[in-house]
Amino acid sequence: MQLSLRTGLRRKCGFTMIEMMVTMTIFAMVFGLADMLYVQSVFRAANAMELNKLVDQVRQLDTWLEHTIQQSTNVQYAVRAGAVQFTMPANGSTYDEFGLYKTFTPSSCSSGTVHWGTGKLRFIYDSDSTGLYVNTGADLWVQEVALGVPITGYAPFTFLNSNTNINNWYLVTGLNFTINSANNSVTYTIVASDLTRTGQASGSSTDTANSHTLQLTRTVYWRHSVT
């Protein structure tokens, strides 16, 4: 009787092969589920960060365009197809982050009319990666000149990709303008997509899975005053 009791106790202290296999299977399922949830959470976080970056770049470009139009004394289509010309006031004071005048002061004021004068001409146009005004391409450039058209090779910065280290708003894939001279307004549409990456030409990616595309259309008025 004593021997059989001891034998029974020894059997209760161990695990059978089936119990170990069941336990390992349960652990594998739990770890597999945890790993899947972790991967999904990382993907969602990265996806949210990319969307926030897309929204932020559209907002930044929108703010810059709004300010440029509001500060202009005139906006018109340039002679070159697809280019837009902004006439900026004569007296600029502070600069923005791109080295362009951000604020302006009137030249004079008489009989209740504010005069701003005519300063530099700011151009927005499509070009190749070199930014030459005479070339065509998918990159969007901005240049300022005192008179005439942009000087060949002069390019302070780009909106989209370029051969420089400056890639402002590189997720922006399109920008178009509609000018209404009758009421001094410009309607512009910004299109941005996270398929475009730094160093790639606009629209070069063919992957459409898990991508975002944003489009913003606004109407902004320029100064209702004489130069």
TAQUIBEL-V994706 format. One record per residue. N is the residue number from 1. SS is DSSP state (@ for helix, = for strand, . for the rest). D_CENTER is the distance of its C-alpha to the mean C-alpha in Angstrom with 2 decimals. Layout:
N_SS_D_CENTER / N_SS_D_CENTER
This chain:
1_._84.01 / 2_@_82.41 / 3_@_81.12 / 4_@_79.39 / 5_@_77.67 / 6_@_76.32 / 7_@_75.08 / 8_@_73.25 / 9_@_71.61 / 10_@_70.37 / 11_@_68.75 / 12_@_66.90 / 13_._65.33 / 14_._63.37 / 15_._60.77 / 16_._61.52 / 17_@_59.39 / 18_@_58.22 / 19_@_57.11 / 20_@_55.10 / 21_@_53.42 / 22_@_52.53 / 23_@_51.12 / 24_@_49.03 / 25_@_47.72 / 26_@_46.67 / 27_@_44.94 / 28_@_43.13 / 29_@_41.91 / 30_@_40.76 / 31_@_38.92 / 32_@_37.37 / 33_@_36.10 / 34_@_34.77 / 35_@_32.97 / 36_@_31.41 / 37_@_30.29 / 38_@_28.80 / 39_@_26.84 / 40_@_25.55 / 41_@_24.59 / 42_@_22.70 / 43_@_20.85 / 44_@_20.03 / 45_@_18.83 / 46_@_16.54 / 47_@_15.31 / 48_@_14.74 / 49_@_12.87 / 50_@_10.44 / 51_@_10.12 / 52_@_9.80 / 53_@_6.94 / 54_@_5.17 / 55_@_6.87 / 56_@_6.37 / 57_@_2.96 / 58_@_4.72 / 59_@_7.67 / 60_@_7.38 / 61_@_7.08 / 62_@_9.65 / 63_@_11.76 / 64_@_11.96 / 65_@_12.97 / 66_@_15.32 / 67_@_16.95 / 68_@_17.44 / 69_@_19.06 / 70_@_21.14 / 71_@_22.45 / 72_=_23.38 / 73_=_27.01 / 74_=_26.37 / 75_=_23.73 / 76_=_24.86 / 77_=_24.15 / 78_._24.91 / 79_._27.74 / 80_._25.52 / 81_._24.22 / 82_._20.57 / 83_._20.34 / 84_=_20.20 / 85_=_22.22 / 86_=_21.98 / 87_=_25.22 / 88_=_24.71 / 89_._27.69 / 90_._30.16 / 91_=_30.17 / 92_=_26.98 / 93_._27.28 / 94_._24.41 / 95_=_21.43 / 96_._17.75 / 97_._15.94 / 98_._15.84 / 99_._19.57 / 100_._19.58 / 101_=_21.79 / 102_._20.37 / 103_._23.64 / 104_=_26.70 / 105_=_30.36 / 106_._32.70 / 107_._35.17 / 108_=_37.97 / 109_=_39.06 / 110_=_42.20 / 111_._43.81 / 112_._40.91 / 113_=_38.40 / 114_=_35.57 / 115_=_35.08 / 116_._31.88 / 117_._32.91 / 118_._30.94 / 119_._28.88 / 120_._26.36 / 121_=_24.65 / 122_=_20.86 / 123_=_19.72 / 124_=_16.53 / 125_=_17.39 / 126_=_16.83 / 127_=_18.47 / 128_._19.02 / 129_._17.91 / 130_._20.57 / 131_._19.18 / 132_._22.66 / 133_._22.92 / 134_._25.71 / 135_._23.84 / 136_._21.82 / 137_._18.95 / 138_._15.54 / 139_=_13.61 / 140_=_12.65 / 141_=_14.49 / 142_=_15.75 / 143_=_19.34 / 144_=_22.08 / 145_=_25.80 / 146_._28.91 / 147_._30.36 / 148_._29.97 / 149_._27.03 / 150_._24.76 / 151_._26.87 / 152_._26.60 / 153_._24.60 / 154_._23.27 / 155_._19.50 / 156_._18.16 / 157_=_14.53 / 158_=_12.01 / 159_._8.62 / 160_._8.73 / 161_._11.32 / 162_._14.59 / 163_._17.82 / 164_._17.17 / 165_._15.91 / 166_._13.12 / 167_._9.74 / 168_._7.45 / 169_._3.76 / 170_._5.61 / 171_._4.30 / 172_=_4.80 / 173_=_8.51 / 174_=_10.35 / 175_=_11.37 / 176_=_15.02 / 177_=_17.43 / 178_=_20.79 / 179_=_23.03 / 180_=_26.02 / 181_._28.33 / 182_._30.96 / 183_._29.15 / 184_._26.81 / 185_=_23.59 / 186_=_20.38 / 187_=_18.61 / 188_=_15.11 / 189_=_13.03 / 190_=_9.29 / 191_=_8.83 / 192_=_6.19 / 193_=_8.04 / 194_._8.65 / 195_._11.51 / 196_._9.92 / 197_._10.48 / 198_._11.12 / 199_._14.36 / 200_._14.33 / 201_._14.56 / 202_._12.34 / 203_._14.04 / 204_._16.40 / 205_._16.30 / 206_._18.94 / 207_._18.57 / 208_._17.94 / 209_._19.28 / 210_._17.41 / 211_._14.08 / 212_._11.77 / 213_=_10.66 / 214_=_9.56 / 215_=_10.96 / 216_=_11.53 / 217_=_14.56 / 218_=_16.13 / 219_=_19.19 / 220_=_19.65 / 221_=_22.98 / 222_._23.88 / 223_._27.04 / 224_._30.28 / 225_._32.49 / 226_=_34.28 / 227_._33.51
